[in-house]
Amino acid sequence: MTPDRTEASMASAVPPAGSAAAADGTARPGGAAVAGEGTVAGGSGPGVAGQDEPAGSRAAGPQPGGTMRAMRRRGTSLLQRYSLVALLGISIGVYGIWGKTSAVFLTAADFRNIASSQAVLVVLTLGLIIPMISGSLDLSIGNAAGLSSVATAAFYAHGHVPLLVGVVLGIAVGAIIGVGNGLLVVLLRVDSFIITLGTASVIFGLVIWYTGGQSIVLGIPQSLLSFGGGKLFGIPDSVYVVTVVALLVWYLLEQTPFGRSLHAVGSNKAAARLVGIRVERVTFIAFVLSGAFAGLAGVLLLASSGAGNPQIGQQFTLTAVAAAFLGAASFKVGRLNVLGSIVAILFLAVNITGLTFAGVADWINQLFTGVALVAAIAFATALHRERRPRARSTAQDSP
């Protein structure tokens, strides 16, 4: 499965330009329809392919077994939407009663540690799903966060800039990387997977060259370090930043024309062009936003670690990709979404933390993350194959 087809395999296809209504029943300008929640596989609304009964059968009254079939469909839909939430709850319960982990797992300090330690990953993942929804993949986010962390530390240590100026410059570094990725993808028309894999390598080389492989630890404002380890009302300060970022990304993707354009481009670029969406512009902005969020993640990384470490950023990329794919298995099944991504990150963090407390070797982190990524992609592929026959049969039955 190529990265540029990933979102298309998890979102419903955009109807042709002549369609007057979207899948959620809402008319779009220009007579276009953008894929909506009503087309998600497993849903129980009237927009779900293959579940509409012929008009004659409705007129004849309830069919034998119809109620049971409707209940089974609804049960399957609920199971699909909340299966990851259930797995998260089961995981917490298992480590809470397991003899090797029960003494340290179900404590407020442990949950605070999990929440604060995942702040960087959450911001990275939420930024990553923006280009993914448009059908692209940004593999440079981890290295971009690492460069932002090092650059911000350098601004403080060598430039002696004020606290807020350093934060803004760190975010700007990530945004500049996003500009470069977006221009290369749009102008060269090369697969984003290849482009961002190359830029990730370039970024890492530049960071090692500048730092000589050494961390920058001096000159970082104490107020930034205090924020990285501080708490307000018993909740880590970084969690408040994550909450604001999550709300912003949710609003952008679900409540704005740009978000609808992202979904349309990811579903069907040709159809998006036909209805007047500027595909290249949407793709470019998606990469800029992804880079900016990576820059913010780099600033949070500096605040939590206390040093601009040139080696630490790249380790986040695989986990962020796995969490994004895994998050599509929750809530809006088959669609990348904010809440599902956060639940996926917590699921990974809880299991990795629990296994670490149990004394499992460090290699379990990469193993568990890799297995989760493969399982998530397999789920997306199976969902796509299940929905294609339904879409065909609906098209054949329509007048």
Secondary structure, DSSP 4 states (H G I P E B T S, - for coil): --GGGHHHHHSPPPPPTT--S-TTS---GGG-----GGGSTT--STTSTT-PPPHHHHHT-PPTTHHHHHHHHHHHHHHHHHHHHHHHHHHHHHHHHSTTTHHHHSSHHHHHHHHHHTHHHHHHHHHHHHHHHTT---TTHHHHHHHHHHHHHHHHHHH---HHHHHHHHHHHHHHHHHHHHHHHHHH---HHHHHHHHHHHHHHHHHHHHTT--B-SS--HHHHHHHH-EETTEEHHHHHHHHHHHHHHHHHHHSHHHHHHHHHHH-HHHHHHTT--HHHHHHHHHHHHHHHHHHHHHHHHHHHSSB-TTSGGGHHHHHHHHHHHHTTSSSTTS--HHHHHHHHHHHHHHHHHHHHTT--TTHHHHHHHHHHHHHHHHHHHHHHHHHHHHHHHHHH--
